[in-house]
Amino acid sequence: APHAQRRSLLALEVRAFGYLLEELLALVDSPSTHPHAAVAGMTALALACTSLVPAQRPDMAEVAGHLAALA
């Protein structure tokens, strides 16, 4: 049970990060005026992080890898 609890908490943290990323992306004028691949990549990452199915969300190591690839 502790392992399942830990996994659930980590999935919740990833979801919270996804919402933070969505809020930051909302500050960008408009994706259509910023066709930069990084904005599209971060939008896709935010969607993955906020998946309704916790098991489908990336873990934070994967999130970090995606962000590093966008830099």
C-alpha positions in Angstrom: 0.0 0.0 0.0 2.8 2.6 0.7 4.1 2.1 -2.8 0.7 2.7 -4.3 0.2 5.7 -2.1 3.6 7.1 -3.2 2.7 6.5 -6.9 -0.6 8.3 -6.4 1.1 11.3 -4.8 3.7 11.5 -7.5 0.9 11.4 -10.2 -0.9 14.2 -8.3 2.3 16.3 -8.3 2.7 15.8 -12.0 -0.9 16.9 -12.5 -0.3 20.0 -10.5 2.8 20.8 -12.6 0.7 20.4 -15.7 -1.8 23.0 -14.4 1.1 25.3 -13.6 2.4 24.9 -17.1 -1.0 25.6 -18.6 -1.2 28.8 -16.5 2.3 29.9 -17.8 1.3 29.0 -21.4 -1.8 31.2 -21.0 0.5 34.2 -20.6 1.9 33.6 -24.1 0.0 35.8 -26.4 -1.3 33.1 -28.6 0.2 29.8 -29.9 -0.7 30.9 -33.4 1.4 34.0 -33.0 4.2 32.0 -31.5 4.5 28.9 -33.7 7.7 28.0 -31.9 8.1 24.3 -31.4 8.8 24.8 -27.7 5.3 26.3 -27.1 3.7 23.4 -28.9 5.9 20.9 -27.0 5.0 22.5 -23.7 1.3 22.5 -24.6 1.5 18.8 -25.3 3.4 18.1 -22.1 0.8 20.0 -20.1 -1.9 17.9 -21.7 0.0 14.7 -20.8 0.6 15.8 -17.2 -3.1 16.6 -16.7 -4.4 13.3 -18.1 -7.5 12.1 -16.2 -5.9 8.7 -16.0 -3.0 8.9 -13.5 -1.2 5.9 -15.0 -1.0 7.7 -18.3 0.8 10.8 -16.9 4.6 11.0 -17.3 6.7 10.9 -14.2 8.8 14.0 -13.3 11.9 12.5 -14.7 10.1 12.2 -18.1 8.8 15.7 -17.7 12.4 17.0 -17.1 13.6 15.1 -20.2 10.8 16.6 -22.3 11.6 20.1 -21.1 15.4 19.6 -21.7 14.6 18.5 -25.2 12.7 21.7 -25.8 15.5 24.0 -24.7 
